[in-house]
Amino acid sequence: MLRTPFRLEKFRQLSASINSSRILARLVFEVDCPHPATLRRNVYLAYLPSAAMSTGSESQSTQLPPRKPRRLLRKFLLALVGSSAVVVGLLYTSKYFRDLVVSEYPPSKPVLSRIESLIGGWYDEQRTKTVPKPITGDSALPFLTDLMSPPTTSMTLLSPKRQKTTDIAKGISDATSAVQAAIMSLESLSSATRNHIDGLREAMRASDDSSRSKEKKWEHVSRLAALKDKAEARAGEAVQEAKQHLNALKESLHQLEQSESFLDSDLFPQGIKSYGKLRYDLDGSILEVRKLQNELSMLMRYRDLASKTHETLLKDLTSIHDNTDLDKASKDGSSLSIGELNSLIVVAHNQIGKLKAILAEVEEKEKARLVSALESQRRELELREAIEQELRKARVQYSDHLSQMLRLKQDEMEHQFTFRLREALTQEKVAFTAALSGWTKRMEAIEDVVDGRAELDRIAKETQALWIACEALASNLSSSVPTVGTGLSGSTTTGPLSDYVEAIREAASTGSHPFALAILEQIPQEVSKQGLWIERGLKERFEKVYRVCRRVALVDETSGSLYTYMLSWLQSVLTLDIFTNKYLRTWFKSPSIPQLTGESDLADDVNPPELDTFSLLRSAKAALTTAKEQNIGDDEQIGGDDSDDGIELAVRLLGQLRGQARVVASDWLEDARRYLETKQAVHALLAYAAARGMSTYEKRL
């Protein structure tokens, strides 16, 4: 069908007057033609410029010489410049005039769009106006001044409500300003995107222009893309800020809804309405921008596809042109043979078939997408109608519920008023009856007071005896030279404490002090018979325990070999005994603050890998040394309490030892615990005796 005599004759005639390069260039630029007839028309059009040039040259030779310009030409030029300036001014300042020009002469729209992109936009009065700042403070709520002044007793309850109301009003104002700014930024982005789309379409349509003109148009498209990117960045920041203000307004409304003043607030419905309107406007503007961006994306994909097709066809035509033998010309002088022309037509026809197939596929996809979009829109409309119906039902139910709750509230308030009135009358009656019966029982009360005073005197004497016995035991424990028995050192241990314990038990055996008897039962029997080590003795013993524990730090519970003992001794010699109070700095604050409490835990500030034997020993030694330094210049009793804290901390640290170090320190730990238990029991007895004495003294007063 393509090898008809008519077409062969046509191409022979064209090849006689047109060189092969112009035909190939024309066919490359017209790859999107829908029919082979269009290809023949384009070949004719490629021939027309040469003929027009020849005709123009002949007619130019026959024209008369131009006339001399007259003086009226200057006036005409001045009038032309003035009218042009007026037209340009109207185009720059009046949107109505621009729309009128576009409606009368549609081809002027791309020209105006290009001018707008070059000058950065037309003049707009709204753009020059500054956005008014949102009104904050009390001036934003003028209706608050019309409220009645509440009683003075409820002023503290109304201040949070006014604060929440002011926050909501300020949030509405800030959100409105932010959303307006975001909408303006989105409109600017829409304009920039639309200009980019128009410029890209114009550049893609310019197939007949020269290469320099095409290059200028594509440079213009690049500038429009840069302007669009800047507008997109500004719009993104504005939209993010607007969303933050809307979220803050939503949070304020949610807090007001959770408060008790929700029903009394008149600003809550206004806030809900403002939030919905602002959110709808912002989402609508974002949707418009997304539509334009989708259109731009489709246009970019079309441009890439056209460029790819253009390159493919150009490659095919180049391969055909490279295989052409210029020596073998046709009989009529054409540079292309019949087979080459037929091959050229076949390539173009195949390309047209491919484009038709792609177009049919795109049409099918668009039809399916249109059907899907219509179905989605139909479901959305049905869902909207269902939601509106549900909202109407919910509004009616809410009104009924509110009326019912108001009636219940009224009944509750009436019931409370009746109950309070009855209760007040009952209280007055009871008070009057009590006043009458009080005078009759006054004498009986006086007798009871006298008997109670005698009982208090007896308890006071017993308490004094108990306190004296406890104080004697405490003095013996806190003394630097305690009372000792035969064969014991008087500087490190006390003697048997059985006499002191028996004195306390005798004072508490009257039956009024079960707490003291329970504490005495907790004192070990060894303390009563053998005595115990005092603080100074424990510290002196600790020095020896410290040295021995360091030497056996690496030996485990099963007793290691001689090599392990030698290695442990060598490590103790090479390890420097330096401690910087790193882990105990928070425990030794001042003598008035306890070093350790029931909730203290050594693992709070120390990691498990750091609690080795040397760290525990250094920590225990630092605890005893720090307690000793704090006791310098203090009272003996206060110093003893702080020393007990140091010993207690040392016991807790040494209790975490493992291996032979724990075996070495076990005797010292047992004596130290016995000392702490006895000291704690004595302090408890003293506190109990003092408390009973103070309570008895207050009762006697």
Summary of the structure (lengths in Angstrom):
residues: 701
radius of gyration: 52.3
end to end distance: 133.5
largest distance: 155.4
contacts: 1845
relative contact order: 0.05
helix: 78%
strand: 0%
